[in-house]
Amino acid sequence: MRKSSRIYVAGHTGLLGRALLSVLGERGYTEVITRTHAELDLTDGLAVDGFFKRERPEYVFLSAGLTGGIVANLTYPAAFLHTNIAIQDSVFQAAQKYNAERVVFYGSSCMYPRDCPQPMKEEHMLTGAMEKTSEAYAIAKTVGVIACRAYNAQYKTKRFLALVPNSLYGPYDNFELETSHVLAGLIRRLYEAHIEGRERIALWGSGMPRREFLFSKDAAEASIFAMENADRLENTHYNIGSGADYSIKELAEMAAWGIGYAGAIEWDRTRPDGAERKILDSARFLSLGWRPKVNLEEGLKITCDWFVKNKVKMI
Ligand SMILES: NC(=O)c1ccc[n+]([C@@H]2O[C@H](COP(=O)([O-])OP(=O)(O)OC[C@H]3O[C@@H](n4cnc5c(N)ncnc54)[C@H](OP(=O)(O)O)[C@@H]3O)[C@@H](O)[C@H]2O)c1
């Protein structure tokens, strides 16, 4: 990418999109194109075609999509399936038709089988049944990864790059209790306990399952790295994780420290735990030279500080 390349960040108001804008800005890219959801509904193929025809983006970060936690996935599976497939399809078609140089697409770690060996490798995709609660979303993401491969193969290009980040977190995450992912939900709950001056809080599960998180800016850096090294990538997807997993208990303690909650944390073992461990094997992408920069402690502090500064009014 040249500093003057026309770069479209789709979904720039989201967690990853904000991080992409921030990193692209810091690195001096000057022609970054954005459209809000209201300005351009990416599920509308005709509208997306018109946008690509007019704007001719050369590089596309497809960080738009319908995302959410377990409750949202269970309540709106059809929306998760349709919206994500329609966005991918519209953008891939237009990017191919108007010759965008590169498109980065994001899969998800829930594409891997529910009982996947850990750490999860790229080749584990489609080797077993997926977790039922996120199946519709995971199938849509799998379609996107296969679409990248199919377009590249049919048109003999390296236009479509598929990255599979593990759970992301950072400023601008969704902190709504009904729709948030695990870490943002933890931060919100601990913050509420803190400002209400509660002496104890009960969190779901045993606290024992282990999870891997990637700071949103590290995912943005990985995406730019993928664009810059596209010629070295093979026509397959690449995992991008931090390489370190933590128990939910450790996460809660770190988040409590970040948010200033000093009360006791108890575990409600009557609530389900989910998979024991979920960590990606990112060796394939790491072998190209990318490294995450922000460890969980630093990233959580940045995220908690951002939440306290920006979201206090919501509560
Ligand atoms: N967050 C994670 O842990 C994670 C992990 C792996 C992969 N991913 C993938 O990475 C991508 C970005 O995730 P994220 O967490 O940044 O998501 P996010 O915070 O939910 O942001 C999604 C963005 O997409 C926009 N959007 C949704 N539907 C749209 C539509 N029909 N037309 C136009 N824009 C639309 C949203 O705008 P509005 O809010 O205005 O609708 C928002 O800007 C997604 O594809 C996600 O599946 C995320």
The ligand as an SDF file (V2000), in Angstrom:
LIG
                    3D

 48 52  0  0  0  0  0  0  0  0999 V2000
  -14.7460   -8.8470   17.8020 N   0  0  0  0  0  0  0  0  0  0  0  0
  -14.1710  -10.0300   17.7160 C   0  0  0  0  0  0  0  0  0  0  0  0
  -13.7950  -10.6380   18.7450 O   0  0  0  0  0  0  0  0  0  0  0  0
  -13.9200  -10.6690   16.3760 C   0  0  0  0  0  0  0  0  0  0  0  0
  -13.1580  -11.8590   16.3310 C   0  0  0  0  0  0  0  0  0  0  0  0
  -12.9500  -12.4570   15.0990 C   0  0  0  0  0  0  0  0  0  0  0  0
  -13.4660  -11.8890   13.9410 C   0  0  0  0  0  0  0  0  0  0  0  0
  -14.1960  -10.7310   14.0020 N   0  0  0  0  0  0  0  0  0  0  0  0
  -14.7310  -10.1780   12.7710 C   0  0  0  0  0  0  0  0  0  0  0  0
  -14.1100   -8.9320   12.5250 O   0  0  0  0  0  0  0  0  0  0  0  0
  -15.0440   -8.0320   11.9240 C   0  0  0  0  0  0  0  0  0  0  0  0
  -15.1450   -6.7840   12.7850 C   0  0  0  0  0  0  0  0  0  0  0  0
  -15.5640   -7.1560   14.1000 O   0  0  0  0  0  0  0  0  0  0  0  0
  -15.9150   -6.0480   15.1960 P   0  0  0  0  0  0  0  0  0  0  0  0
  -15.8430   -6.7230   16.5120 O   0  0  0  0  0  0  0  0  0  0  0  0
  -15.1220   -4.8250   14.9410 O   0  0  0  0  0  0  0  0  0  0  0  0
  -17.4490   -5.7790   14.8880 O   0  0  0  0  0  0  0  0  0  0  0  0
  -18.3740   -4.6070   15.4340 P   0  0  0  0  0  0  0  0  0  0  0  0
  -17.7010   -3.8490   16.5150 O   0  0  0  0  0  0  0  0  0  0  0  0
  -19.6850   -5.2190   15.7100 O   0  0  0  0  0  0  0  0  0  0  0  0
  -18.5060   -3.6290   14.1710 O   0  0  0  0  0  0  0  0  0  0  0  0
  -19.1550   -4.0350   13.0190 C   0  0  0  0  0  0  0  0  0  0  0  0
  -19.2090   -2.8930   12.0560 C   0  0  0  0  0  0  0  0  0  0  0  0
  -19.9360   -3.3300   10.8950 O   0  0  0  0  0  0  0  0  0  0  0  0
  -20.9550   -2.3610   10.6160 C   0  0  0  0  0  0  0  0  0  0  0  0
  -22.0590   -3.0180    9.9450 N   0  0  0  0  0  0  0  0  0  0  0  0
  -22.8310   -4.0450   10.3900 C   0  0  0  0  0  0  0  0  0  0  0  0
  -23.7650   -4.3650    9.4820 N   0  0  0  0  0  0  0  0  0  0  0  0
  -23.5750   -3.5290    8.4350 C   0  0  0  0  0  0  0  0  0  0  0  0
  -24.2220   -3.3750    7.1850 C   0  0  0  0  0  0  0  0  0  0  0  0
  -25.2580   -4.1540    6.8230 N   0  0  0  0  0  0  0  0  0  0  0  0
  -23.7800   -2.4000    6.3440 N   0  0  0  0  0  0  0  0  0  0  0  0
  -22.7650   -1.6000    6.7010 C   0  0  0  0  0  0  0  0  0  0  0  0
  -22.0830   -1.7090    7.8570 N   0  0  0  0  0  0  0  0  0  0  0  0
  -22.5010   -2.6640    8.7260 C   0  0  0  0  0  0  0  0  0  0  0  0
  -21.3350   -1.8170   11.9800 C   0  0  0  0  0  0  0  0  0  0  0  0
  -22.0260   -0.6010   11.8690 O   0  0  0  0  0  0  0  0  0  0  0  0
  -23.3140   -0.3500   12.8040 P   0  0  0  0  0  0  0  0  0  0  0  0
  -22.8450   -0.5720   14.2170 O   0  0  0  0  0  0  0  0  0  0  0  0
  -23.7150    1.0460   12.5140 O   0  0  0  0  0  0  0  0  0  0  0  0
  -24.3260   -1.3800   12.3810 O   0  0  0  0  0  0  0  0  0  0  0  0
  -19.9300   -1.6520   12.5890 C   0  0  0  0  0  0  0  0  0  0  0  0
  -19.3120   -0.4980   12.0840 O   0  0  0  0  0  0  0  0  0  0  0  0
  -16.3690   -8.7970   11.8090 C   0  0  0  0  0  0  0  0  0  0  0  0
  -16.4550   -9.3610   10.5300 O   0  0  0  0  0  0  0  0  0  0  0  0
  -16.2120   -9.9040   12.8480 C   0  0  0  0  0  0  0  0  0  0  0  0
  -16.9640  -11.0180   12.4850 O   0  0  0  0  0  0  0  0  0  0  0  0
  -14.4080  -10.1060   15.2020 C   0  0  0  0  0  0  0  0  0  0  0  0
  1  2  1  0
  2  3  2  0
  2  4  1  0
  4  5  1  0
  4 48  2  0
  5  6  2  0
  6  7  1  0
  7  8  2  0
  8  9  1  0
  8 48  1  0
  9 10  1  0
  9 46  1  0
 10 11  1  0
 11 12  1  0
 11 44  1  0
 12 13  1  0
 13 14  1  0
 14 15  2  0
 14 16  1  0
 14 17  1  0
 17 18  1  0
 18 19  2  0
 18 20  1  0
 18 21  1  0
 21 22  1  0
 22 23  1  0
 23 24  1  0
 23 42  1  0
 24 25  1  0
 25 26  1  0
 25 36  1  0
 26 27  1  0
 26 35  1  0
 27 28  2  0
 28 29  1  0
 29 30  1  0
 29 35  2  0
 30 31  1  0
 30 32  2  0
 32 33  1  0
 33 34  2  0
 34 35  1  0
 36 37  1  0
 36 42  1  0
 37 38  1  0
 38 39  2  0
 38 40  1  0
 38 41  1  0
 42 43  1  0
 44 45  1  0
 44 46  1  0
 46 47  1  0
M  CHG  2   8   1  16  -1
M  END
$$$$
